[in-house]
Amino acid sequence: MTAYRARLTEIDIRRLVKATDEDERAAAAHKLCRSIDKADLDEDDRAAAQKILRLLANDAAELVRRAMAVTLKSSDLIPHDVARRLAADVDSVALPLISFSPVFSDADLIEIVQAGSAVRQTAVAGRPSVARDVANALAETGSEQAVRTLAANDNADIAEAALGRCVDRFGASPEVVAAIAYRQVLPLSVTERLVELASDAVREHLVTRHAVAPETAIRLATFARERATVDLVDQAANQADMPLFVANLNARRALSGSLLLRALARGQMGLFEHGLAELAGAPHQRAWLMIHDAGPLGLKAIYDRAGLPPRLFQAFRAGVDTWRALQAEGVDTSGDNFRHQMLERFLTQRPNAPREDLAYLMERLDQAPAPARTPVEVAASAA
């Protein structure tokens, strides 16, 4: 340490030892810990600093121990045995370290979780990163608040089985269901279960942002009119296997001209291409060539072969031309902003489309692009 830091440390140690007032000792502890944490320590300095920290950890005053815990909560300077002892201290001392300290091993954190204190479990669940084994322990034994915090922590490595266990234990809790539903990545098995449990707002988010099985999407779109409407166009964007999704739509007689027109107007060219290919009984590559590369007659030929209504062809023609024009302008055709732009430009052409489809598209134009709501906002709106 520099001479200045050494002098400062010596002065504060003397003040810490001699002071009888708790507030004064706590202020000295805070200043001392901050100075140590910022110092460039060699091995000898580090050993000396840890001796000072052991002294602070043994102070009878809770305020002094808390000053140390708060100041060094993210530091790796606290000795492991001292960190474990402070983790067993009163909450005001323990929680800052449990929430942030890098000194704890996964085994330490699992032990804290299994001790059963809900507030300490929640502190573990909200750490800057949570390892898979720790997440497993929280899913198995954590309180409702701890599991909700864990689910809302996208830096927590939660296995599919652990997420399933969270649903097993707290599927009746709207707050836990919303927190799980708003994770950035969800396994299909968990999404499927949440769809059955979630509120309307959360269900709408699930089927818009995460893939569900084609059969589930079709069933919800058909039978959930009194609940949240499932938009098959939105759901298609989340499908990893578009041919399978389209084949399921066709098998359930949901692959209609109306659906394909809505998809095309909203920039979902993949759904439109695969839908035409499915209805026409043609390979996707051939349908793609006829839609995009076969001149003015290609689209008409594949359209007629698909058996779609002749009166709607001009609306489809306008949609394909709009998509091509935007692509030629260099617009990124994969994002929400493109879909909004596509829809807006399509509607300005006054396409000859059925009234109910135009009403749907106008409604979607008003809604898009909509920012995703947080679990807190969803829970508040459902309350």
N, C-alpha and C positions, 0 to 999 in steps of 0.2 A: 504494500500500500504506500501511497505517497505520505510524506511527513505530515501534510495537512490532515489527511484522513486518519492517520495514526493518532495525532493530537486530539482530533474530534472524538475518536473512539475512546481514548483514555479519559477525556473530560466527561463524556456521557456515561461511561462505566462508573466513574466516581460518583456522578450524580445519581445514578441508578441505585448504587449500593447505599448511599447515605440518605437519600430522600425517604421520608416517612409518609408523605402524602401519596395516595394511590394515583391521583391524576398526574402528579409531577413525574412519578416513576413511569407511568404509561406513556407520557409525552417523550420522555427520554428513551424508552424502549422503541417507540415508533421512529424516532430520529436515528437511533443507532442501527436499527434493522434496515432502514432505507439507505443509510450510508454503506453498510456492509453489502447490501444487494447490488449497489451500483459500482462497487469497487472491483478492480481487476486483481483477483486474489491468486497468489501462488499456493503451493501445497501447504506451506507453513502458515500463511495467512488464513487459509481455509480451515485448518485445524484450530487455529486460535478463534476464528469466528464461530465455529461450531461449539466451542467451549462456552462462549458468551451466550449462544442460543440455548444451551442446556440450562444455564443459569436463569434465563428468562422463563423457560418452560416450567421451572420449579418455583417461580414466584407465587406467593400465596394469593396475590391479588388477581382476580379474574380479568380486570381491565388491562393489566400488563400482559397477560397471556393472550388476550384478544388482540392487543396492539401488534404483537409479534405475528399472530396467525393471519391477520388481515394484510399486514405489510408484506409478508413473505408467502402469501397463498399460492403464487405461481412460480416460486423459486425452487430450485433443486438443492438449495444450500442446507435446508433443514435435515438433520440426520434422520434416517429411516425410523429408528426406535423412538425418537422424539416425536416424529409425525404420528406414529401409531398411538403414542400416549396422549397427544393432543386430540386425536380423533375420538378418544374415549372421554374427553373432557365435556364440560357443559356445551350446549348447542352454540352459544355465541362464540366460543373458541373453536369448536370442532367444524362447524359448517363451512367456513371459508376455505379451510384446507381440504375437506372432503370434496368440495365443489370444484377445486382447481389444481391441487398440488400434484406435480408429476412424480413425487417421491413414492406414492403408493403403487404397489404391484396389483395385478388383477386379483391375486389371492386376497390381498388386503381389502380390496373393494367388495369382493364377494362376501367376505366375513362381515363387513359393515352391513351389507344388504341383508344377510341372514340373521343378523342380530335383531331385526324387526322394527327399528324405529322408522316410522313413515317419513318423517322430515329428513332423516339422513339418507334413506333410500332415494328420495326425490333429489337430494343433492348429488348423489352418484349418477342418477339418470340424466341429469342436466349437464354433466361434465363436457368439456370441449370435444372429447372423443370418448366413446364407450366401446370397449372390446366385446367380441362376440360372447365369450364366456360370462362376462359381467352382465351383458344384456339377457342371456339365458337365465341367470339367477334372478334378475329383476322380473322377467316375465313369469317365472315360476312362483316367486314369493313376495314380490313387491306390492305395495299398497296401490289402490286405484290412482291416487295422485302421482305416484312414482311411475306407474305404467303409462299414464297419460303423458308425463314429461318425457319418458323414454321414447314413446311413439312420435312425439313432436320434434325429437332431436335427430335431424338428418345426418348427424355425424356419429350416430350410434349404429354399430354393425349388428343388425338384428336378423337372425336366421329365419327362414320361412316357418320352421316349426315353432320358433319362439313367438312370432307374430300370431300364429294360429293359437298358441296358448293364451296370449293376451286377449284374443277374441273369445276363447272358451271362458275365461274368468270374468271379463268385463264387457261382454257383448251387449248387455242391457244398459250400459252407460253411454249416452249420446256424446259426451265429451271424449271418452276414449275412442269410440268408433270414428269420430271426426278427426282426431289426431292421427290415427292409423291411416285413414283414407287420404289425408293430405301429405303423406310421405311422398318423396320424389319418385321412388320406385316401389312398386308393390307386386308380389307374385300373383299370378292369375288365381291360384286357389284362395288366397286371402281376399282379393277383390270380389270374387264370386260370393263369399260368405258375407262380406260387408254390404253388398247390394241388397241382401235380404234384411239387414238389420238397420241400415242407415235412414236418417231423415230424408225428406224429399230433396233438400238443398245438397246434402252430402252425396246422395245417390246420383244426382245430376252431375256433380263433380266427378264421381267415380267413372261413370260411363262415358264422360267427355274426355277425361284425362288419362284413363287407364283402360286397357283392353279387358273385355269380358268375353266369355265364350259366345260364339255366334248365336247359339240357341237361346242363351240368356238375354242377349240384346234384342232378339226378335220377340221373345216372349214378353219382355218388359214393354217394348214399343207397342205391342198388340193389346196387352191387358192392363196397362198401368195408367189409363187415361185419368183416373181419379187421383193418381199420385203424380210424382215427377215424370214428365214425358221423356222417354229415351229416344234421342235422335239418332237414327241409324247412320245418317251421313257423318255426324260427329264420331260415332263409334267406329266407323270404317277407318278413320285416320289413325286409330290406335292398333289396328290389326297387323300382326306380323305375317299372317298368311292370307293375303287378299283373295286368292282363288278359292280357298276353303270357305271364307266368309261369304263370298258371292254365291258359291254353290249352295250353301245353307239358306241364303236368302231365296234363291230360286226354288229350292225344295219346299220351302214354307210359303211359296207364292207371294213373297214380299218384294221380289225383284221386278218392280214395275217401271213404266215409263216416267211416272211422276217422281219416283225415288231417283232415277238416273238424271232427270232434268234438274232436280234440286241439287244433286251432287255436282253436276257440271257447272251450274250457276255459282256454286260456292267454291269452285276451283279444285274439286276433288277429282282430278282427271284419272287417277288410278282406278277409282271405283267405277267411273264411267267406262273406261277401256275394258276392264275385266267384266263388267256387267254386260256390255254389248257382246263380248266374246262368249260368255256363258249362254246368253239368249240365242245367239246365232249358231252355237255349236261349233265355233271356230277356235283355233289356238290363239292365245293372247297376242303373240307376235304378229300374226296375220291381221288381227283386228287393229292393232296399233298402226301397222302400215297403211291400212285402208282409212283410218281416221286422220293420220298425220301426213302421209307421204304419197297417197294415191291420186292426188288431184281432186277436182271438184266432184267427181262421181264416186270416189271411194267411200266417203262417209255415207252417201245415199244408199249405196249397195249393201254395206254392212248393217245399216239401220233397217232397211227393208227386210233383210234376212233375219234380223232379230225379232221381227214381227211387231215393232212399235207403231203407235198410231201415226198415220201419214200427216194428220193435221198438226202434229207437234214438231215435224221435222225442221221447219224454219226456226223454231225456238232453239232446237239443238244446234242447228247450223250457226246461229248467232253466238251460242255459248262457245263452240269450238273456235270460231273466228276471234272472239274476245280473248280466249286463253292464248291463242297463237300471238295476237298483237302484244299482249303483255309480256309474253316470253321474249318476243323480238326486241322489246324495250329493255331487256336485261333485268327484269324484275325477278327476285327470288320467289319461285313458285311453291316453296315448301312451308312458308310461315303464315301466321294468322293475319298479318297485314296484307299479304297477297290475297287471301281469301276474301277479305273485306273489300279490297280494291276491285277484285274480279266481280264480286256481287254487285257493287255499286255501278260499275261500267256496264254490266249485263242489263241491269234494270233500266238504265238510261236509254237503251235501244227499244224500249216498249215491246218486248217480245210477245208473240201471240201464244201465251201460255194459259192454262186453266186458272180461274180466279183463285181457287184454294192454294195453288202452288205459288202464285204471285203474293198472296197474303202471307204465306209462310216465309217467302224470301224477303218481303218487306220487314217482317218481324225480326228475322235474323240480321238484316241490315242495321236495324236499330240497336241490336245487342252486340254486334261484333265491331272491333275486337274487344272483348271484355277481359279485364285483369282477373287473375285467379284470386279468390278470397282465401283468407287465412282461416285455420281452424277456429281461432278466437272469434272472428267475424261470423262464421257459420253458426257456432254455438250460441252467439248473442242473438242472431236472427231467429234461431229455433226456439229460444227461451220464451 
